Structure formats: structure tokens, C-alpha cells
Amino acid sequence: MECEFPSINSNKDELKEIFDNTKTIAIIGLSPNESKASNMVGKYLKNAGFKIVPVYPKEDEILGEKVYRSLKEIPFKVDMVDIFRKPDVIGLVVDAAIERGDVDTVWTQLGLVNNEAAKKAKEAGMKVVQNKCTKIEHREIYS
């Protein structure tokens, strides 16, 4: 897949609004490996007061939280879906978020862009952030 530049994204004011209105973050691809970016970001977000929900194919618990195998399995409201998966999987995650009907924001981490999926999420009424790190952006806004 060719690298994309985000054609759909949020500005700093929107990012603050997203964080202010987010309580629960499903982290797609949250690794149990402490040296991985997803684990460091998950730990940061949990320490910042967010309820994090690991979505990962293995493990029962990551960062002290119950692990779900898919977004569909989470039995409570998810405000944000934070994606640490390759661009070709982002569309499937967005489809699952749309199907849930309770996700407010779809966020793809640094280096991850899928404009087609972003457009779909936007059209479904979600806020979209692409190619940005939740940890970096949150720290920049709130410190």
C-alpha cells in the first residue's frame, strides 16, 4: 500500500474537545510488550485518567485491564478507538466502530493513514484524527 497524506484530520481545538469528551479508549493492537509504542501510550493514557480497553489477539490482561479480541466484544460504550494497526486493517476497524454505533472518535497513530476509512468514519458522524500520537497530543495540550 502506498503511503498516504491525511486528507481528513482534526485541528488542535478539535483535539482538546475530543480529549475533554473522552472517557473510554479502546486501543486496537495494544501490545503486552512494554517496549512497544502501543503499550507506552496505553500506560500514559491510563495514568492520565482514561479507561483503556486493550484489543489484542492474545493475552487475558494488559496493563491490568481485561483484553478483548475485537471491538465488537466490548460490552460498554467506547468513546474513542485508538488504532495501532497497519493502514490496510484500519478500514475493518472503522467498519466495526460504525457497526457499534457508540464510537465518537477514530484515531490512527503516527504513520497510520487511511483516507478512505477516515471518510467513511466522518460520514458516519465520527471525529477523525490520523497520523498523530494520542500521548504526544494529550501531553502537549494539557501540560
Accessible surface in RSA format (square Angstrom, percent):
REM  Atomic radii and reference values for relative SASA: ProtOr
REM  Chains: A
REM  Algorithm: Lee & Richards
REM  Probe-radius: 1.40
REM  Slices: 20
REM RES _ NUM      All-atoms   Total-Side   Main-Chain    Non-polar    All polar
REM                ABS   REL    ABS   REL    ABS   REL    ABS   REL    ABS   REL
RES MET A   1   161.02  83.4  71.01  47.0  90.01 214.3  85.80  72.9  75.22  99.7
RES GLU A   2   154.58  88.7 135.64 102.6  18.94  45.1  58.47 113.1  96.11  78.5
RES CYS A   3   127.89  96.7 100.89 112.5  27.00  63.5  41.55 105.3  86.33  93.1
RES GLU A   4    67.20  38.6  44.74  33.8  22.46  53.5  29.83  57.7  37.37  30.5
RES PHE A   5   173.52  86.8 159.46  98.8  14.06  36.6 161.40  97.9  12.12  34.7
RES PRO A   6    17.59  12.8   8.02   7.3   9.58  34.8   8.02   6.6   9.58  59.5
RES SER A   7    89.52  75.6  49.92  66.6  39.60  91.2  49.78 106.0  39.74  55.7
RES ILE A   8    34.99  19.9  31.46  23.4   3.54   8.5  34.99  25.2   0.00   0.0
RES ASN A   9    57.42  39.6  29.23  28.3  28.19  67.9  19.39  46.7  38.03  36.8
RES SER A  10     9.58   8.1   2.37   3.2   7.21  16.6   1.68   3.6   7.91  11.1
RES ASN A  11    88.38  60.9  77.95  75.3  10.44  25.1  43.66 105.1  44.72  43.2
RES LYS A  12    92.56  45.2  87.56  53.7   4.99  11.9  82.34  74.1  10.22  10.9
RES ASP A  13   118.18  82.8 109.05 108.5   9.13  21.6  31.52  74.2  86.66  86.4
RES GLU A  14    66.19  38.0  65.66  49.7   0.53   1.3  21.92  42.4  44.27  36.1
RES LEU A  15     0.80   0.4   0.80   0.6   0.00   0.0   0.80   0.6   0.00   0.0
RES LYS A  16    93.84  45.8  93.84  57.6   0.00   0.0  72.40  65.2  21.44  22.8
RES GLU A  17    82.90  47.6  78.77  59.6   4.13   9.8  25.38  49.1  57.52  47.0
RES ILE A  18     3.07   1.7   0.02   0.0   3.05   7.3   2.93   2.1   0.13   0.4
RES PHE A  19     6.57   3.3   0.00   0.0   6.57  17.1   0.00   0.0   6.57  18.8
RES ASP A  20    81.31  57.0  48.70  48.5  32.61  77.1  26.02  61.2  55.29  55.1
RES ASN A  21    92.94  64.1  78.75  76.1  14.19  34.2  28.21  67.9  64.73  62.6
RES THR A  22    10.63   7.6   2.93   3.0   7.71  18.4   0.00   0.0  10.63  16.1
RES LYS A  23   151.99  74.1 147.01  90.2   4.98  11.9 108.99  98.1  43.00  45.8
RES THR A  24    14.79  10.5  14.79  15.0   0.00   0.0   0.21   0.3  14.58  22.0
RES ILE A  25     0.00   0.0   0.00   0.0   0.00   0.0   0.00   0.0   0.00   0.0
RES ALA A  26     0.00   0.0   0.00   0.0   0.00   0.0   0.00   0.0   0.00   0.0
RES ILE A  27     0.00   0.0   0.00   0.0   0.00   0.0   0.00   0.0   0.00   0.0
RES ILE A  28     9.73   5.5   9.73   7.3   0.00   0.0   9.73   7.0   0.00   0.0
RES GLY A  29    13.79  17.0   0.00   N/A  13.79  17.0   6.36  17.5   7.43  16.6
RES LEU A  30     0.00   0.0   0.00   0.0   0.00   0.0   0.00   0.0   0.00   0.0
RES SER A  31    12.77  10.8  12.77  17.0   0.00   0.0   9.17  19.5   3.60   5.0
RES PRO A  32    49.55  36.1  32.40  29.5  17.15  62.4  33.16  27.4  16.39 101.9
RES ASN A  33    68.31  47.1  58.82  56.8   9.49  22.9  23.27  56.0  45.03  43.5
RES GLU A  34   123.01  70.6 110.76  83.8  12.24  29.1  31.61  61.2  91.39  74.6
RES SER A  35    83.85  70.9  60.64  80.9  23.21  53.5  50.75 108.1  33.10  46.4
RES LYS A  36   107.83  52.6 105.70  64.9   2.12   5.1  51.35  46.2  56.48  60.2
RES ALA A  37    62.35  57.3  53.61  82.7   8.74  19.9  55.08  77.6   7.27  19.3
RES SER A  38     7.26   6.1   5.55   7.4   1.71   3.9   3.21   6.8   4.05   5.7
RES ASN A  39     2.61   1.8   2.61   2.5   0.00   0.0   0.00   0.0   2.61   2.5
RES MET A  40    85.96  44.5  81.53  54.0   4.42  10.5  49.14  41.8  36.82  48.8
RES VAL A  41     6.08   4.0   6.08   5.5   0.00   0.0   6.08   5.3   0.00   0.0
RES GLY A  42     0.00   0.0   0.00   N/A   0.00   0.0   0.00   0.0   0.00   0.0
RES LYS A  43    85.92  41.9  85.74  52.6   0.17   0.4  53.17  47.9  32.74  34.9
RES TYR A  44    45.33  21.2  40.04  22.8   5.30  13.8  36.42  27.4   8.91  11.0
RES LEU A  45     0.00   0.0   0.00   0.0   0.00   0.0   0.00   0.0   0.00   0.0
RES LYS A  46    74.35  36.3  64.87  39.8   9.48  22.6  48.41  43.6  25.94  27.6
RES ASN A  47   120.08  82.8  84.34  81.5  35.74  86.1  29.42  70.8  90.66  87.6
RES ALA A  48    43.64  40.1   4.71   7.3  38.93  88.6  17.65  24.9  25.98  68.8
RES GLY A  49    68.32  84.3   0.00   N/A  68.32  84.3  35.46  97.3  32.86  73.6
RES PHE A  50    20.02  10.0  14.43   8.9   5.59  14.5  15.19   9.2   4.83  13.8
RES LYS A  51    96.23  46.9  86.36  53.0   9.87  23.5  63.34  57.0  32.89  35.0
RES ILE A  52     1.45   0.8   0.00   0.0   1.45   3.5   0.00   0.0   1.45   3.9
RES VAL A  53     2.57   1.7   1.67   1.5   0.89   2.2   2.57   2.2   0.00   0.0
RES PRO A  54     0.07   0.0   0.07   0.1   0.00   0.0   0.07   0.1   0.00   0.0
RES VAL A  55     9.38   6.2   8.09   7.3   1.29   3.1   8.09   7.0   1.29   3.5
RES TYR A  56    38.50  18.0  36.57  20.8   1.93   5.0  15.10  11.3  23.39  28.8
RES PRO A  57    96.70  70.5  77.90  71.0  18.80  68.3  81.13  67.0  15.58  96.8
RES LYS A  58   124.65  60.8 120.88  74.2   3.77   9.0  72.03  64.8  52.62  56.1
RES GLU A  59    77.31  44.4  60.64  45.9  16.67  39.7   9.61  18.6  67.70  55.3
RES ASP A  60   119.08  83.4 106.20 105.7  12.88  30.5  36.70  86.4  82.38  82.2
RES GLU A  61   113.92  65.4  96.93  73.3  16.99  40.5  20.24  39.2  93.68  76.5
RES ILE A  62     5.60   3.2   1.30   1.0   4.30  10.4   5.60   4.0   0.00   0.0
RES LEU A  63    39.17  21.8  16.69  11.9  22.48  56.5  28.59  20.1  10.58  28.5
RES GLY A  64    53.08  65.5   0.00   N/A  53.08  65.5  21.59  59.3  31.49  70.5
RES GLU A  65    35.02  20.1  34.08  25.8   0.94   2.2   2.17   4.2  32.85  26.8
RES LYS A  66   129.00  62.9 116.56  71.5  12.45  29.6  79.21  71.3  49.80  53.0
RES VAL A  67     8.03   5.3   0.00   0.0   8.03  19.3   0.00   0.0   8.03  21.8
RES TYR A  68    20.92   9.8  20.26  11.5   0.67   1.7  10.85   8.2  10.07  12.4
RES ARG A  69   105.28  44.2  86.22  44.0  19.06  45.4  44.57  60.9  60.71  36.8
RES SER A  70    42.11  35.6  39.06  52.1   3.06   7.0  36.98  78.8   5.13   7.2
RES LEU A  71     6.61   3.7   3.78   2.7   2.84   7.1   3.78   2.7   2.84   7.6
RES LYS A  72   139.60  68.1 120.19  73.7  19.41  46.2  73.38  66.0  66.23  70.5
RES GLU A  73    89.13  51.2  68.06  51.5  21.07  50.2  38.73  74.9  50.40  41.2
RES ILE A  74     5.64   3.2   0.00   0.0   5.64  13.6   0.00   0.0   5.64  15.3
RES PRO A  75   105.52  76.9  62.34  56.8  43.18 156.9  76.61  63.3  28.90 179.6
RES PHE A  76    68.78  34.4  58.16  36.0  10.62  27.6  68.51  41.5   0.27   0.8
RES LYS A  77    96.53  47.1  85.66  52.6  10.87  25.9  85.81  77.2  10.73  11.4
RES VAL A  78     0.00   0.0   0.00   0.0   0.00   0.0   0.00   0.0   0.00   0.0
RES ASP A  79    12.63   8.8  12.63  12.6   0.01   0.0   0.37   0.9  12.26  12.2
RES MET A  80     0.00   0.0   0.00   0.0   0.00   0.0   0.00   0.0   0.00   0.0
RES VAL A  81     0.00   0.0   0.00   0.0   0.00   0.0   0.00   0.0   0.00   0.0
RES ASP A  82     0.00   0.0   0.00   0.0   0.00   0.0   0.00   0.0   0.00   0.0
RES ILE A  83     0.00   0.0   0.00   0.0   0.00   0.0   0.00   0.0   0.00   0.0
RES PHE A  84    40.10  20.1  19.05  11.8  21.05  54.8  20.85  12.6  19.25  55.1
RES ARG A  85   102.40  43.0  97.89  49.9   4.51  10.7  19.03  26.0  83.37  50.5
RES LYS A  86   150.62  73.5 148.87  91.3   1.76   4.2  92.07  82.9  58.55  62.4
RES PRO A  87    33.77  24.6  33.77  30.8   0.00   0.0  33.77  27.9   0.00   0.0
RES ASP A  88    95.60  67.0  72.80  72.5  22.80  53.9  27.33  64.3  68.27  68.1
RES VAL A  89    30.15  19.8  30.11  27.3   0.04   0.1  30.15  26.2   0.00   0.0
RES ILE A  90     2.55   1.5   2.55   1.9   0.00   0.0   2.55   1.8   0.00   0.0
RES GLY A  91    19.58  24.1   0.00   N/A  19.58  24.1  19.58  53.7   0.00   0.0
RES LEU A  92   124.97  69.6 118.12  84.5   6.85  17.2 118.70  83.4   6.27  16.9
RES VAL A  93    13.42   8.8  10.38   9.4   3.03   7.3  13.32  11.6   0.10   0.3
RES VAL A  94     0.44   0.3   0.44   0.4   0.00   0.0   0.44   0.4   0.00   0.0
RES ASP A  95    55.95  39.2  50.65  50.4   5.30  12.5  26.87  63.2  29.08  29.0
RES ALA A  96    24.12  22.2  19.55  30.2   4.58  10.4  22.74  32.0   1.38   3.7
RES ALA A  97     0.61   0.6   0.00   0.0   0.61   1.4   0.00   0.0   0.61   1.6
RES ILE A  98    61.02  34.7  48.55  36.2  12.47  30.1  50.82  36.6  10.20  27.7
RES GLU A  99   121.13  69.5  88.60  67.0  32.52  77.4  45.54  88.1  75.58  61.7
RES ARG A 100    54.23  22.8  19.91  10.1  34.32  81.7  18.47  25.2  35.76  21.7
RES GLY A 101    67.45  83.2   0.00   N/A  67.45  83.2  32.11  88.1  35.34  79.1
RES ASP A 102    39.28  27.5  31.19  31.0   8.09  19.1  30.31  71.3   8.96   8.9
RES VAL A 103    11.94   7.9   0.08   0.1  11.86  28.6   0.08   0.1  11.86  32.2
RES ASP A 104    61.39  43.0  56.14  55.9   5.25  12.4  21.73  51.2  39.66  39.5
RES THR A 105     1.91   1.4   1.91   1.9   0.00   0.0   0.00   0.0   1.91   2.9
RES VAL A 106     2.88   1.9   2.88   2.6   0.00   0.0   2.88   2.5   0.00   0.0
RES TRP A 107     0.00   0.0   0.00   0.0   0.00   0.0   0.00   0.0   0.00   0.0
RES THR A 108     3.01   2.1   3.01   3.1   0.00   0.0   3.01   4.0   0.00   0.0
RES GLN A 109     8.48   4.7   8.48   6.2   0.00   0.0   5.31  11.3   3.17   2.4
RES LEU A 110   105.21  58.6  87.79  62.8  17.42  43.8  87.91  61.7  17.30  46.5
RES GLY A 111    61.34  75.6   0.00   N/A  61.34  75.6  36.64 100.6  24.69  55.3
RES LEU A 112    26.96  15.0  26.96  19.3   0.00   0.0  26.96  18.9   0.00   0.0
RES VAL A 113     9.82   6.5   6.50   5.9   3.32   8.0   6.50   5.6   3.32   9.0
RES ASN A 114    14.16   9.8  14.12  13.6   0.05   0.1   0.42   1.0  13.75  13.3
RES ASN A 115    25.02  17.3  23.60  22.8   1.42   3.4  14.56  35.0  10.46  10.1
RES GLU A 116   145.42  83.5 135.73 102.7   9.68  23.1  52.15 100.9  93.27  76.1
RES ALA A 117     3.34   3.1   0.57   0.9   2.77   6.3   2.76   3.9   0.58   1.5
RES ALA A 118     4.06   3.7   1.19   1.8   2.87   6.5   3.51   4.9   0.55   1.4
RES LYS A 119   115.09  56.1 115.09  70.6   0.00   0.0  75.97  68.4  39.12  41.7
RES LYS A 120    93.07  45.4  90.12  55.3   2.95   7.0  59.11  53.2  33.97  36.2
RES ALA A 121     0.00   0.0   0.00   0.0   0.00   0.0   0.00   0.0   0.00   0.0
RES LYS A 122    95.71  46.7  84.41  51.8  11.30  26.9  58.69  52.8  37.02  39.4
RES GLU A 123   124.81  71.7  85.38  64.6  39.43  93.9  50.45  97.6  74.35  60.7
RES ALA A 124    52.55  48.3  11.66  18.0  40.89  93.0  24.94  35.1  27.61  73.1
RES GLY A 125    68.44  84.4   0.00   N/A  68.44  84.4  36.23  99.4  32.21  72.1
RES MET A 126    11.86   6.1   7.34   4.9   4.52  10.8   8.07   6.9   3.79   5.0
RES LYS A 127    74.41  36.3  74.00  45.4   0.41   1.0  32.15  28.9  42.26  45.0
RES VAL A 128     1.78   1.2   1.71   1.5   0.08   0.2   1.71   1.5   0.08   0.2
RES VAL A 129     0.09   0.1   0.00   0.0   0.09   0.2   0.00   0.0   0.09   0.2
RES GLN A 130     1.82   1.0   1.68   1.2   0.14   0.3   0.88   1.9   0.94   0.7
RES ASN A 131    52.54  36.2  46.96  45.4   5.58  13.4   1.32   3.2  51.21  49.5
RES LYS A 132    51.16  25.0  50.69  31.1   0.47   1.1   8.38   7.5  42.79  45.6
RES CYS A 133    10.37   7.8   9.51  10.6   0.86   2.0   0.37   0.9   9.99  10.8
RES THR A 134     0.00   0.0   0.00   0.0   0.00   0.0   0.00   0.0   0.00   0.0
RES LYS A 135    48.56  23.7  48.56  29.8   0.00   0.0  12.96  11.7  35.60  37.9
RES ILE A 136    82.55  47.0  79.99  59.6   2.56   6.2  81.39  58.6   1.16   3.1
RES GLU A 137    15.54   8.9  15.54  11.8   0.00   0.0   0.00   0.0  15.54  12.7
RES HIS A 138    20.03  10.9  20.03  13.9   0.00   0.0  11.59  11.9   8.44   9.8
RES ARG A 139   114.55  48.1 113.63  57.9   0.92   2.2  44.53  60.9  70.03  42.4
RES GLU A 140   105.76  60.7  78.53  59.4  27.23  64.8  44.08  85.3  61.68  50.4
RES ILE A 141    41.53  23.6  12.01   8.9  29.52  71.2  18.09  13.0  23.44  63.6
RES TYR A 142    90.81  42.4  55.37  31.5  35.44  92.2  60.82  45.7  29.99  37.0
RES SER A 143   117.18  99.0  49.19  65.7  67.99 156.6  75.94 161.7  41.24  57.8
END  Absolute sums over single chains surface
CHAIN  1 A     7443.3       5806.0       1637.3       3962.3       3481.0
END  Absolute sums over all chains
TOTAL          7443.3       5806.0       1637.3       3962.3       3481.0
